Amino acid sequence: VEVQASSCASLAVLVSSSENTRNMVFEQGGLSTATATLMVTESETMAENVLQLISALVCTDSKKALQIPNEMVLGILQGMQRFPNLTKTACIAIRNSMLMTIPGFQSVNTAGLAETLCGIIDSPTTPDDIIIEACGALWAFCTKQQVGASDLSRLFSTVLQRCDRLKGDDNSQFNSRVLTEAAGALSSVLYRVRDNPIPIPDNDIDLMVAILDLVIECDVENVALMDRMLNVILSLCCFCKEVLIQFGVIVVVIDCMVEHEGNELIQQQGCAILALLASTENLQVNLSIAETDGIDMIVSALAGFPENVQIQTDACRALSHLSIDHESRMLICSQGGLILVVNAMNKY
């Protein structure tokens, strides 16, 4: 076993350093052999080296989608269960494998994956570095796999509860590092919810708006975290705009745009959200957007990112909805919005 483990470790190094070696081992059924070994080995060292080899084999410079063995995820889960010390390495292998798979990969057995990841993320004793990797695995899983409503409900509840703990309270600090990864996982879950709706209680929506507000207060320079939470809000806008408005999301989103006026990602997310909220064409909503500098920020984004088609589209859409109100139309024109809209129409 020691010789096999050493050979596996050496092969992982060779595969990591040479694309030609990686291709050769992959084409010769390296993943299938690694999976079979992982499912039967009683050596923790061997299991660790096999997991590292799997990660090395699926991390290709070509970035082309791969067809992984049907039982590979199951093998990784079994290895994780036999050797809990390898949980972090196993989560990394799952994440890397998910990211390189053919989208949908229905032929791959992922039974138990959602339950396992939820258990890791939910446990109060899980170290931060393992939570981060579990969130990465969950994000990759939801990115590539169609997830059923029951699994989506459990994933959503588990990740949001972890986010709630990470945002801090009277007895704990705001954990920005782990929350950034948890927010990415939450974003991927809610992206799937767009096409497969699940019941989301109003208090959960309130909590997600509150977390975004706390990002501004506690770690405003963490653009990655802010962007991911804005993406969460964007997904929620697809099916609960009115509830979001009720919990003050307009002010929070515009505050994000104000804090990062020059950041393309934040401005793109902000314009998309405001366009969806303004689509209600509710005069009270329009007034709220106008009174909190929303029109100013939309026009600013329209002027500042003329090459970003998504910003141009969403900003124009938002201004179109807002222009049903006379005072908003006057404000849009006074800010130069009309000329910018015409320019965008001529360009695109």
C-alpha positions in Angstrom: 0.0 0.0 0.0 2.8 2.4 0.8 4.4 1.8 -2.6 1.0 2.4 -4.3 0.4 5.5 -2.3 3.8 6.9 -3.2 3.3 6.1 -6.8 -0.1 7.8 -6.8 1.5 10.9 -5.2 4.2 11.0 -7.8 1.7 10.6 -10.6 -0.4 13.5 -9.2 2.7 15.7 -9.3 3.5 14.7 -12.9 -0.1 15.3 -14.0 -0.1 18.7 -12.4 3.1 19.8 -14.2 2.4 18.4 -17.7 -0.7 18.8 -19.8 0.4 16.0 -22.0 0.8 13.6 -19.1 -2.6 14.7 -17.8 -4.2 13.9 -21.1 -2.5 10.6 -21.4 -3.5 9.4 -17.9 -7.0 10.7 -18.4 -7.4 8.9 -21.8 -6.1 5.7 -20.2 -8.9 5.7 -17.7 -7.0 7.3 -14.8 -10.2 8.7 -13.2 -12.0 5.4 -13.3 -9.0 3.6 -11.7 -8.7 6.4 -9.1 -12.4 6.1 -8.3 -12.3 2.3 -7.9 -9.3 2.6 -5.6 -10.9 5.3 -3.5 -14.0 3.1 -2.9 -12.0 0.2 -1.5 -8.8 1.5 0.1 -8.4 1.3 3.8 -5.3 3.6 3.8 -5.9 7.2 4.6 -2.6 8.2 2.9 -3.7 6.3 -0.3 -7.1 8.0 -0.2 -5.5 11.5 0.2 -3.1 10.9 -2.7 -6.0 9.6 -4.9 -8.1 12.6 -4.1 -5.2 14.9 -5.1 -4.7 12.9 -8.3 -8.4 13.3 -9.2 -8.1 17.1 -8.7 -5.0 17.2 -10.9 -6.6 15.2 -13.6 -9.7 17.4 -13.9 -7.8 20.7 -13.7 -6.9 21.1 -17.4 -5.5 24.2 -19.2 -7.8 23.5 -22.1 -10.9 24.3 -19.9 -13.0 21.9 -22.0 -15.8 20.0 -20.4 -15.1 16.4 -19.3 -17.2 13.3 -18.9 -16.3 12.0 -15.4 -16.9 8.4 -14.3 -20.5 7.7 -13.2 -19.5 6.7 -9.7 -16.7 9.2 -9.1 -18.6 11.6 -6.8 -19.9 8.6 -4.9 -16.4 7.3 -4.5 -15.2 10.7 -3.2 -18.1 10.8 -0.7 -17.3 7.3 0.5 -13.6 8.2 1.0 -14.7 11.3 2.9 -16.9 9.2 5.2 -14.2 6.7 5.9 -11.5 9.3 6.5 -13.1 12.5 8.0 -9.6 14.1 8.1 -9.7 14.3 4.3 -13.0 16.3 4.2 -11.2 19.4 3.0 -9.3 17.6 0.2 -12.5 15.7 -0.8 -14.5 19.0 -1.1 -11.7 20.4 -3.3 -11.9 17.3 -5.5 -15.7 17.6 -5.8 -15.5 21.3 -6.7 -12.8 20.8 -9.3 -14.7 17.8 -10.8 -18.0 19.7 -10.9 -16.5 22.7 -12.7 -15.0 20.6 -15.5 -18.0 18.3 -16.1 -20.3 18.5 -19.0 -23.2 20.8 -17.9 -26.1 18.7 -16.6 -24.0 15.5 -16.2 -27.2 13.5 -15.4 -25.3 10.2 -15.9 -23.1 11.0 -12.9 -24.3 9.6 -9.6 -24.5 12.5 -7.1 -26.8 10.8 -4.6 -26.0 12.0 -1.1 -23.9 15.0 -2.2 -26.3 17.7 -1.2 -26.9 16.0 2.2 -23.2 15.6 2.8 -22.3 19.2 2.0 -25.2 20.5 4.1 -23.9 18.4 7.1 -20.5 19.9 6.7 -21.7 23.5 6.4 -24.3 23.3 9.1 -22.1 21.7 11.8 -21.0 24.2 14.4 -17.7 22.4 14.8 -16.6 22.6 11.2 -13.4 24.7 10.9 -13.6 27.8 8.7 -11.2 26.4 6.0 -13.4 23.3 5.5 -16.6 25.4 5.4 -15.0 27.5 2.6 -14.2 24.4 0.5 -17.6 22.9 1.2 -19.2 26.1 0.0 -17.0 26.0 -3.1 -18.1 22.4 -3.8 -21.8 23.4 -3.4 -21.4 26.4 -5.7 -19.9 24.2 -8.4 -22.5 21.5 -7.9 -25.4 24.0 -8.3 -23.6 25.7 -11.3 -23.5 22.5 -13.3 -26.4 20.3 -12.0 -30.1 20.5 -12.1 -31.1 20.3 -8.4 -34.5 19.0 -7.2 -36.8 21.2 -5.1 -36.3 19.2 -1.9 -32.5 19.4 -2.2 -32.7 23.1 -3.1 -34.8 23.8 0.0 -32.3 22.1 2.2 -29.3 23.7 0.6 -30.9 27.2 0.8 -31.9 26.8 4.4 -28.5 25.4 5.5 -26.4 28.0 3.7 -28.6 30.9 4.8 -28.4 29.8 8.4 -24.6 29.6 8.1 -24.6 33.1 6.6 -26.7 34.3 9.5 -24.1 33.0 12.0 -21.2 34.4 10.0 -22.6 38.0 9.9 -22.0 38.1 13.7 -23.9 39.2 16.7 -23.3 40.4 20.2 -21.2 37.3 20.9 -19.3 36.9 17.6 -17.6 39.1 14.9 -18.5 39.6 11.3 -16.6 36.8 9.5 -16.0 38.3 6.1 -13.6 35.6 4.7 -16.0 32.7 5.2 -19.1 34.7 4.5 -17.7 35.6 1.1 -17.7 31.9 0.1 -21.0 31.2 1.8 -22.6 34.1 -0.2 -21.2 32.5 -3.4 -22.9 29.2 -2.5 -26.2 31.0 -1.6 -26.1 32.8 -4.9 -25.7 29.6 -6.9 -28.6 28.0 -5.0 -30.9 30.9 -5.6 -29.9 31.0 -9.3 -31.4 27.5 -9.5 -34.4 28.6 -7.6 -35.2 31.0 -10.4 -36.2 28.0 -12.6 -37.4 25.8 -9.8 -39.2 28.0 -7.2 -39.3 27.0 -3.5 -41.1 28.7 -0.7 -38.9 31.4 0.9 -40.3 33.0 4.1 -40.4 36.8 4.4 -38.1 36.7 7.4 -35.4 34.9 5.2 -35.7 37.7 2.6 -35.4 40.3 5.3 -32.2 38.5 6.6 -30.6 38.5 3.1 -31.2 42.3 2.7 -29.8 42.8 6.2 -26.7 40.9 5.4 -26.1 43.0 2.3 -26.6 46.1 4.5 -24.0 44.7 7.0 -21.5 44.3 4.2 -21.6 48.0 3.6 -21.2 48.7 7.3 -18.6 46.1 8.1 -16.5 45.4 5.0 -17.4 47.8 2.3 -14.2 47.2 0.3 -15.0 43.5 -0.1 -16.2 43.7 -3.6 -16.5 40.0 -4.1 -18.8 39.6 -1.1 -20.9 42.6 -2.1 -21.2 41.3 -5.7 -22.3 37.9 -4.5 -25.0 39.3 -2.2 -26.2 41.6 -4.9 -26.5 38.5 -7.1 -28.6 36.9 -4.3 -30.9 39.9 -4.4 -31.1 39.8 -8.2 -32.3 36.2 -8.1 -34.9 37.1 -5.4 -36.1 40.0 -7.7 -37.4 37.3 -10.1 -40.1 36.2 -7.8 -40.5 38.4 -4.7 -40.0 42.1 -5.8 -42.7 43.4 -3.6 -41.4 41.8 -0.4 -37.8 43.0 -1.1 -39.1 46.6 -1.6 -41.0 46.2 1.7 -37.7 45.4 3.5 -35.9 48.5 2.2 -33.8 46.8 -0.6 -33.8 49.9 -2.8 -31.8 52.0 -0.4 -29.3 49.2 0.3 -28.7 48.5 -3.4 -28.2 52.2 -4.2 -25.8 52.5 -1.3 -23.7 49.7 -2.8 -23.6 51.5 -6.1 -22.6 54.8 -4.4 -19.8 53.1 -2.5 -18.4 51.5 -5.7 -19.4 53.9 -8.4 -16.3 52.9 -10.5 -16.7 49.2 -10.1 -18.3 47.6 -13.2 -19.5 44.5 -11.5 -21.3 46.4 -8.7 -22.9 48.8 -11.2 -24.0 46.0 -13.4 -25.7 44.2 -10.6 -27.2 47.4 -9.3 -28.7 48.4 -12.6 -30.2 45.0 -13.2 -31.8 45.0 -9.7 -33.2 48.5 -10.1 -34.5 47.7 -13.5 -36.5 44.8 -12.1 -37.8 46.7 -9.1 -38.8 49.6 -11.3 -40.7 47.2 -13.6 -43.5 47.2 -11.1 -44.1 50.8 -12.4 -45.4 51.6 -8.9 -45.2 55.4 -8.4 -44.2 54.9 -4.8 -41.4 52.6 -5.8 -40.3 55.1 -8.5 -40.3 57.9 -6.0 -38.2 55.8 -3.6 -35.6 55.2 -6.3 -35.5 58.8 -7.3 -35.3 60.2 -3.7 -32.4 57.9 -2.8 -30.2 59.0 -5.8 -31.2 55.9 -7.8 -31.7 57.8 -11.0 -28.3 59.6 -10.5 -26.6 56.2 -10.1 -28.3 54.7 -13.1 -27.4 57.6 -15.4 -23.8 57.6 -14.0 -23.5 53.8 -14.8 -24.9 54.5 -18.3 -22.3 57.2 -18.9 -19.4 55.4 -17.1 -19.6 52.0 -18.9 -20.6 52.6 -22.5 -19.0 49.3 -23.6 -20.9 47.1 -21.2 -23.9 45.9 -23.1 -25.6 44.5 -19.9 -25.3 47.8 -18.1 -26.5 49.8 -21.1 -29.5 47.4 -21.5 -30.5 47.3 -17.8 -29.9 51.1 -17.3 -32.1 52.0 -20.3 -34.8 49.5 -19.1 -34.8 51.0 -15.6 -35.0 54.6 -16.9 -37.9 53.5 -19.2 -39.9 52.2 -16.3 -39.0 55.2 -14.1 -40.1 57.7 -16.8 -43.8 57.0 -16.4 -43.6 59.7 -13.6 -43.3 63.3 -14.7 -40.9 64.4 -12.0 -38.7 61.3 -12.7 -38.7 62.2 -16.4 -37.5 65.7 -15.6 -34.8 64.4 -13.4 -33.6 61.9 -16.0 -33.4 64.7 -18.6 -31.6 67.1 -16.3 -29.0 64.4 -15.5 -28.3 63.9 -19.2 -30.1 60.5 -19.2 -32.1 61.1 -22.4 -29.0 61.8 -24.5 -27.2 58.7 -23.0 -30.3 56.5 -23.8 -30.3 57.8 -27.4 -26.6 57.1 -27.7 -27.0 53.6 -26.4 -29.9 52.9 -28.9 -27.7 54.1 -31.8 -24.7 52.1 -30.7 -26.5 48.8 -29.9 
